[in-house]
């Protein structure tokens, strides 16, 4: 029989955003970034109360459809606990549908909050597994859970049972910084995936495999390899048509020597470097309505009793 969580128990979760793919590592590499959502969950007598401020305010549902709420429910079920009612407050800074891991952060915050309310009965692998079921891939989720950079992968059983999601952390060189160029537009991951071909030439697959290896060395040991390590032939060339502004800025930045790439499904463009991007370039981006954020590599999701 499920254990009931006492009314009045409250936890706060701080979850970082993330960038996925990082150029060649399609659906496998992720990087936690220092832009955060804050979620507070309190057990109440009955019902559901949802409040959202910041990003997504006035746009997301304030009921059981909210992703954080769905993730909390999944976490409570997995932990075999129940709550009479829930009050959920979300204060969001991660831009939504911009390729910075907002949906993964929501899923992670919900599962982590539920686990904290239950007394931390779920291990890290289970949290990654549970949160990744909302995404269908673990790259952003694992980055938000573990912090730093991650290599992630999915195992799909031949017997038709549910996929399993896995990840391993990668320590990032302390000199690496991130600059995000965030266009004032949204991109649906599902829609942007539809432009990708079902197959790619063996030569292009080999290219991306080698660059993924280079990128892991660049991230952990030798940042001078970041430009070469962020090259890609698997997904960004096909997305250029539906993300023309992003593609323009990726090409402009790379042509000037900056390791730039599409962050996740876009439209955000991310630069990883040990040196700042030229201010004149960033100012031009701002003048064209593009938001610029200087970020650092973030640590893992954190939780505290409120």
Secondary structure, 3 states (H helix, E strand, C coil): CCEECCCCCEEEEEEEEEEECCCCCCCCEEEEEEEEEEEEEEEECCEEEEEEEECCCCCCCCCCCCHHHHHHHHHHHHHCEECCEEEEEEEECCCCCCCCCHHHHHHHHHHHHHHHHHCCCCCHHHHHHHHHCCCCCCHHHHHHHHCCEEEEEEECCCCCCCCEEEEEEECCCCCCEEEEEECCCCCCHHHHHCCCCCCCCHHHHHHHHHHHHHHHHHHHCCHHHHHHHCCCCCCHHHHCCCCHHHHHHHHHHHHCCCCEEECCCCCCEEEEECCCCCHHHHHHHHHCCCEEEEECECCCCEEEEC
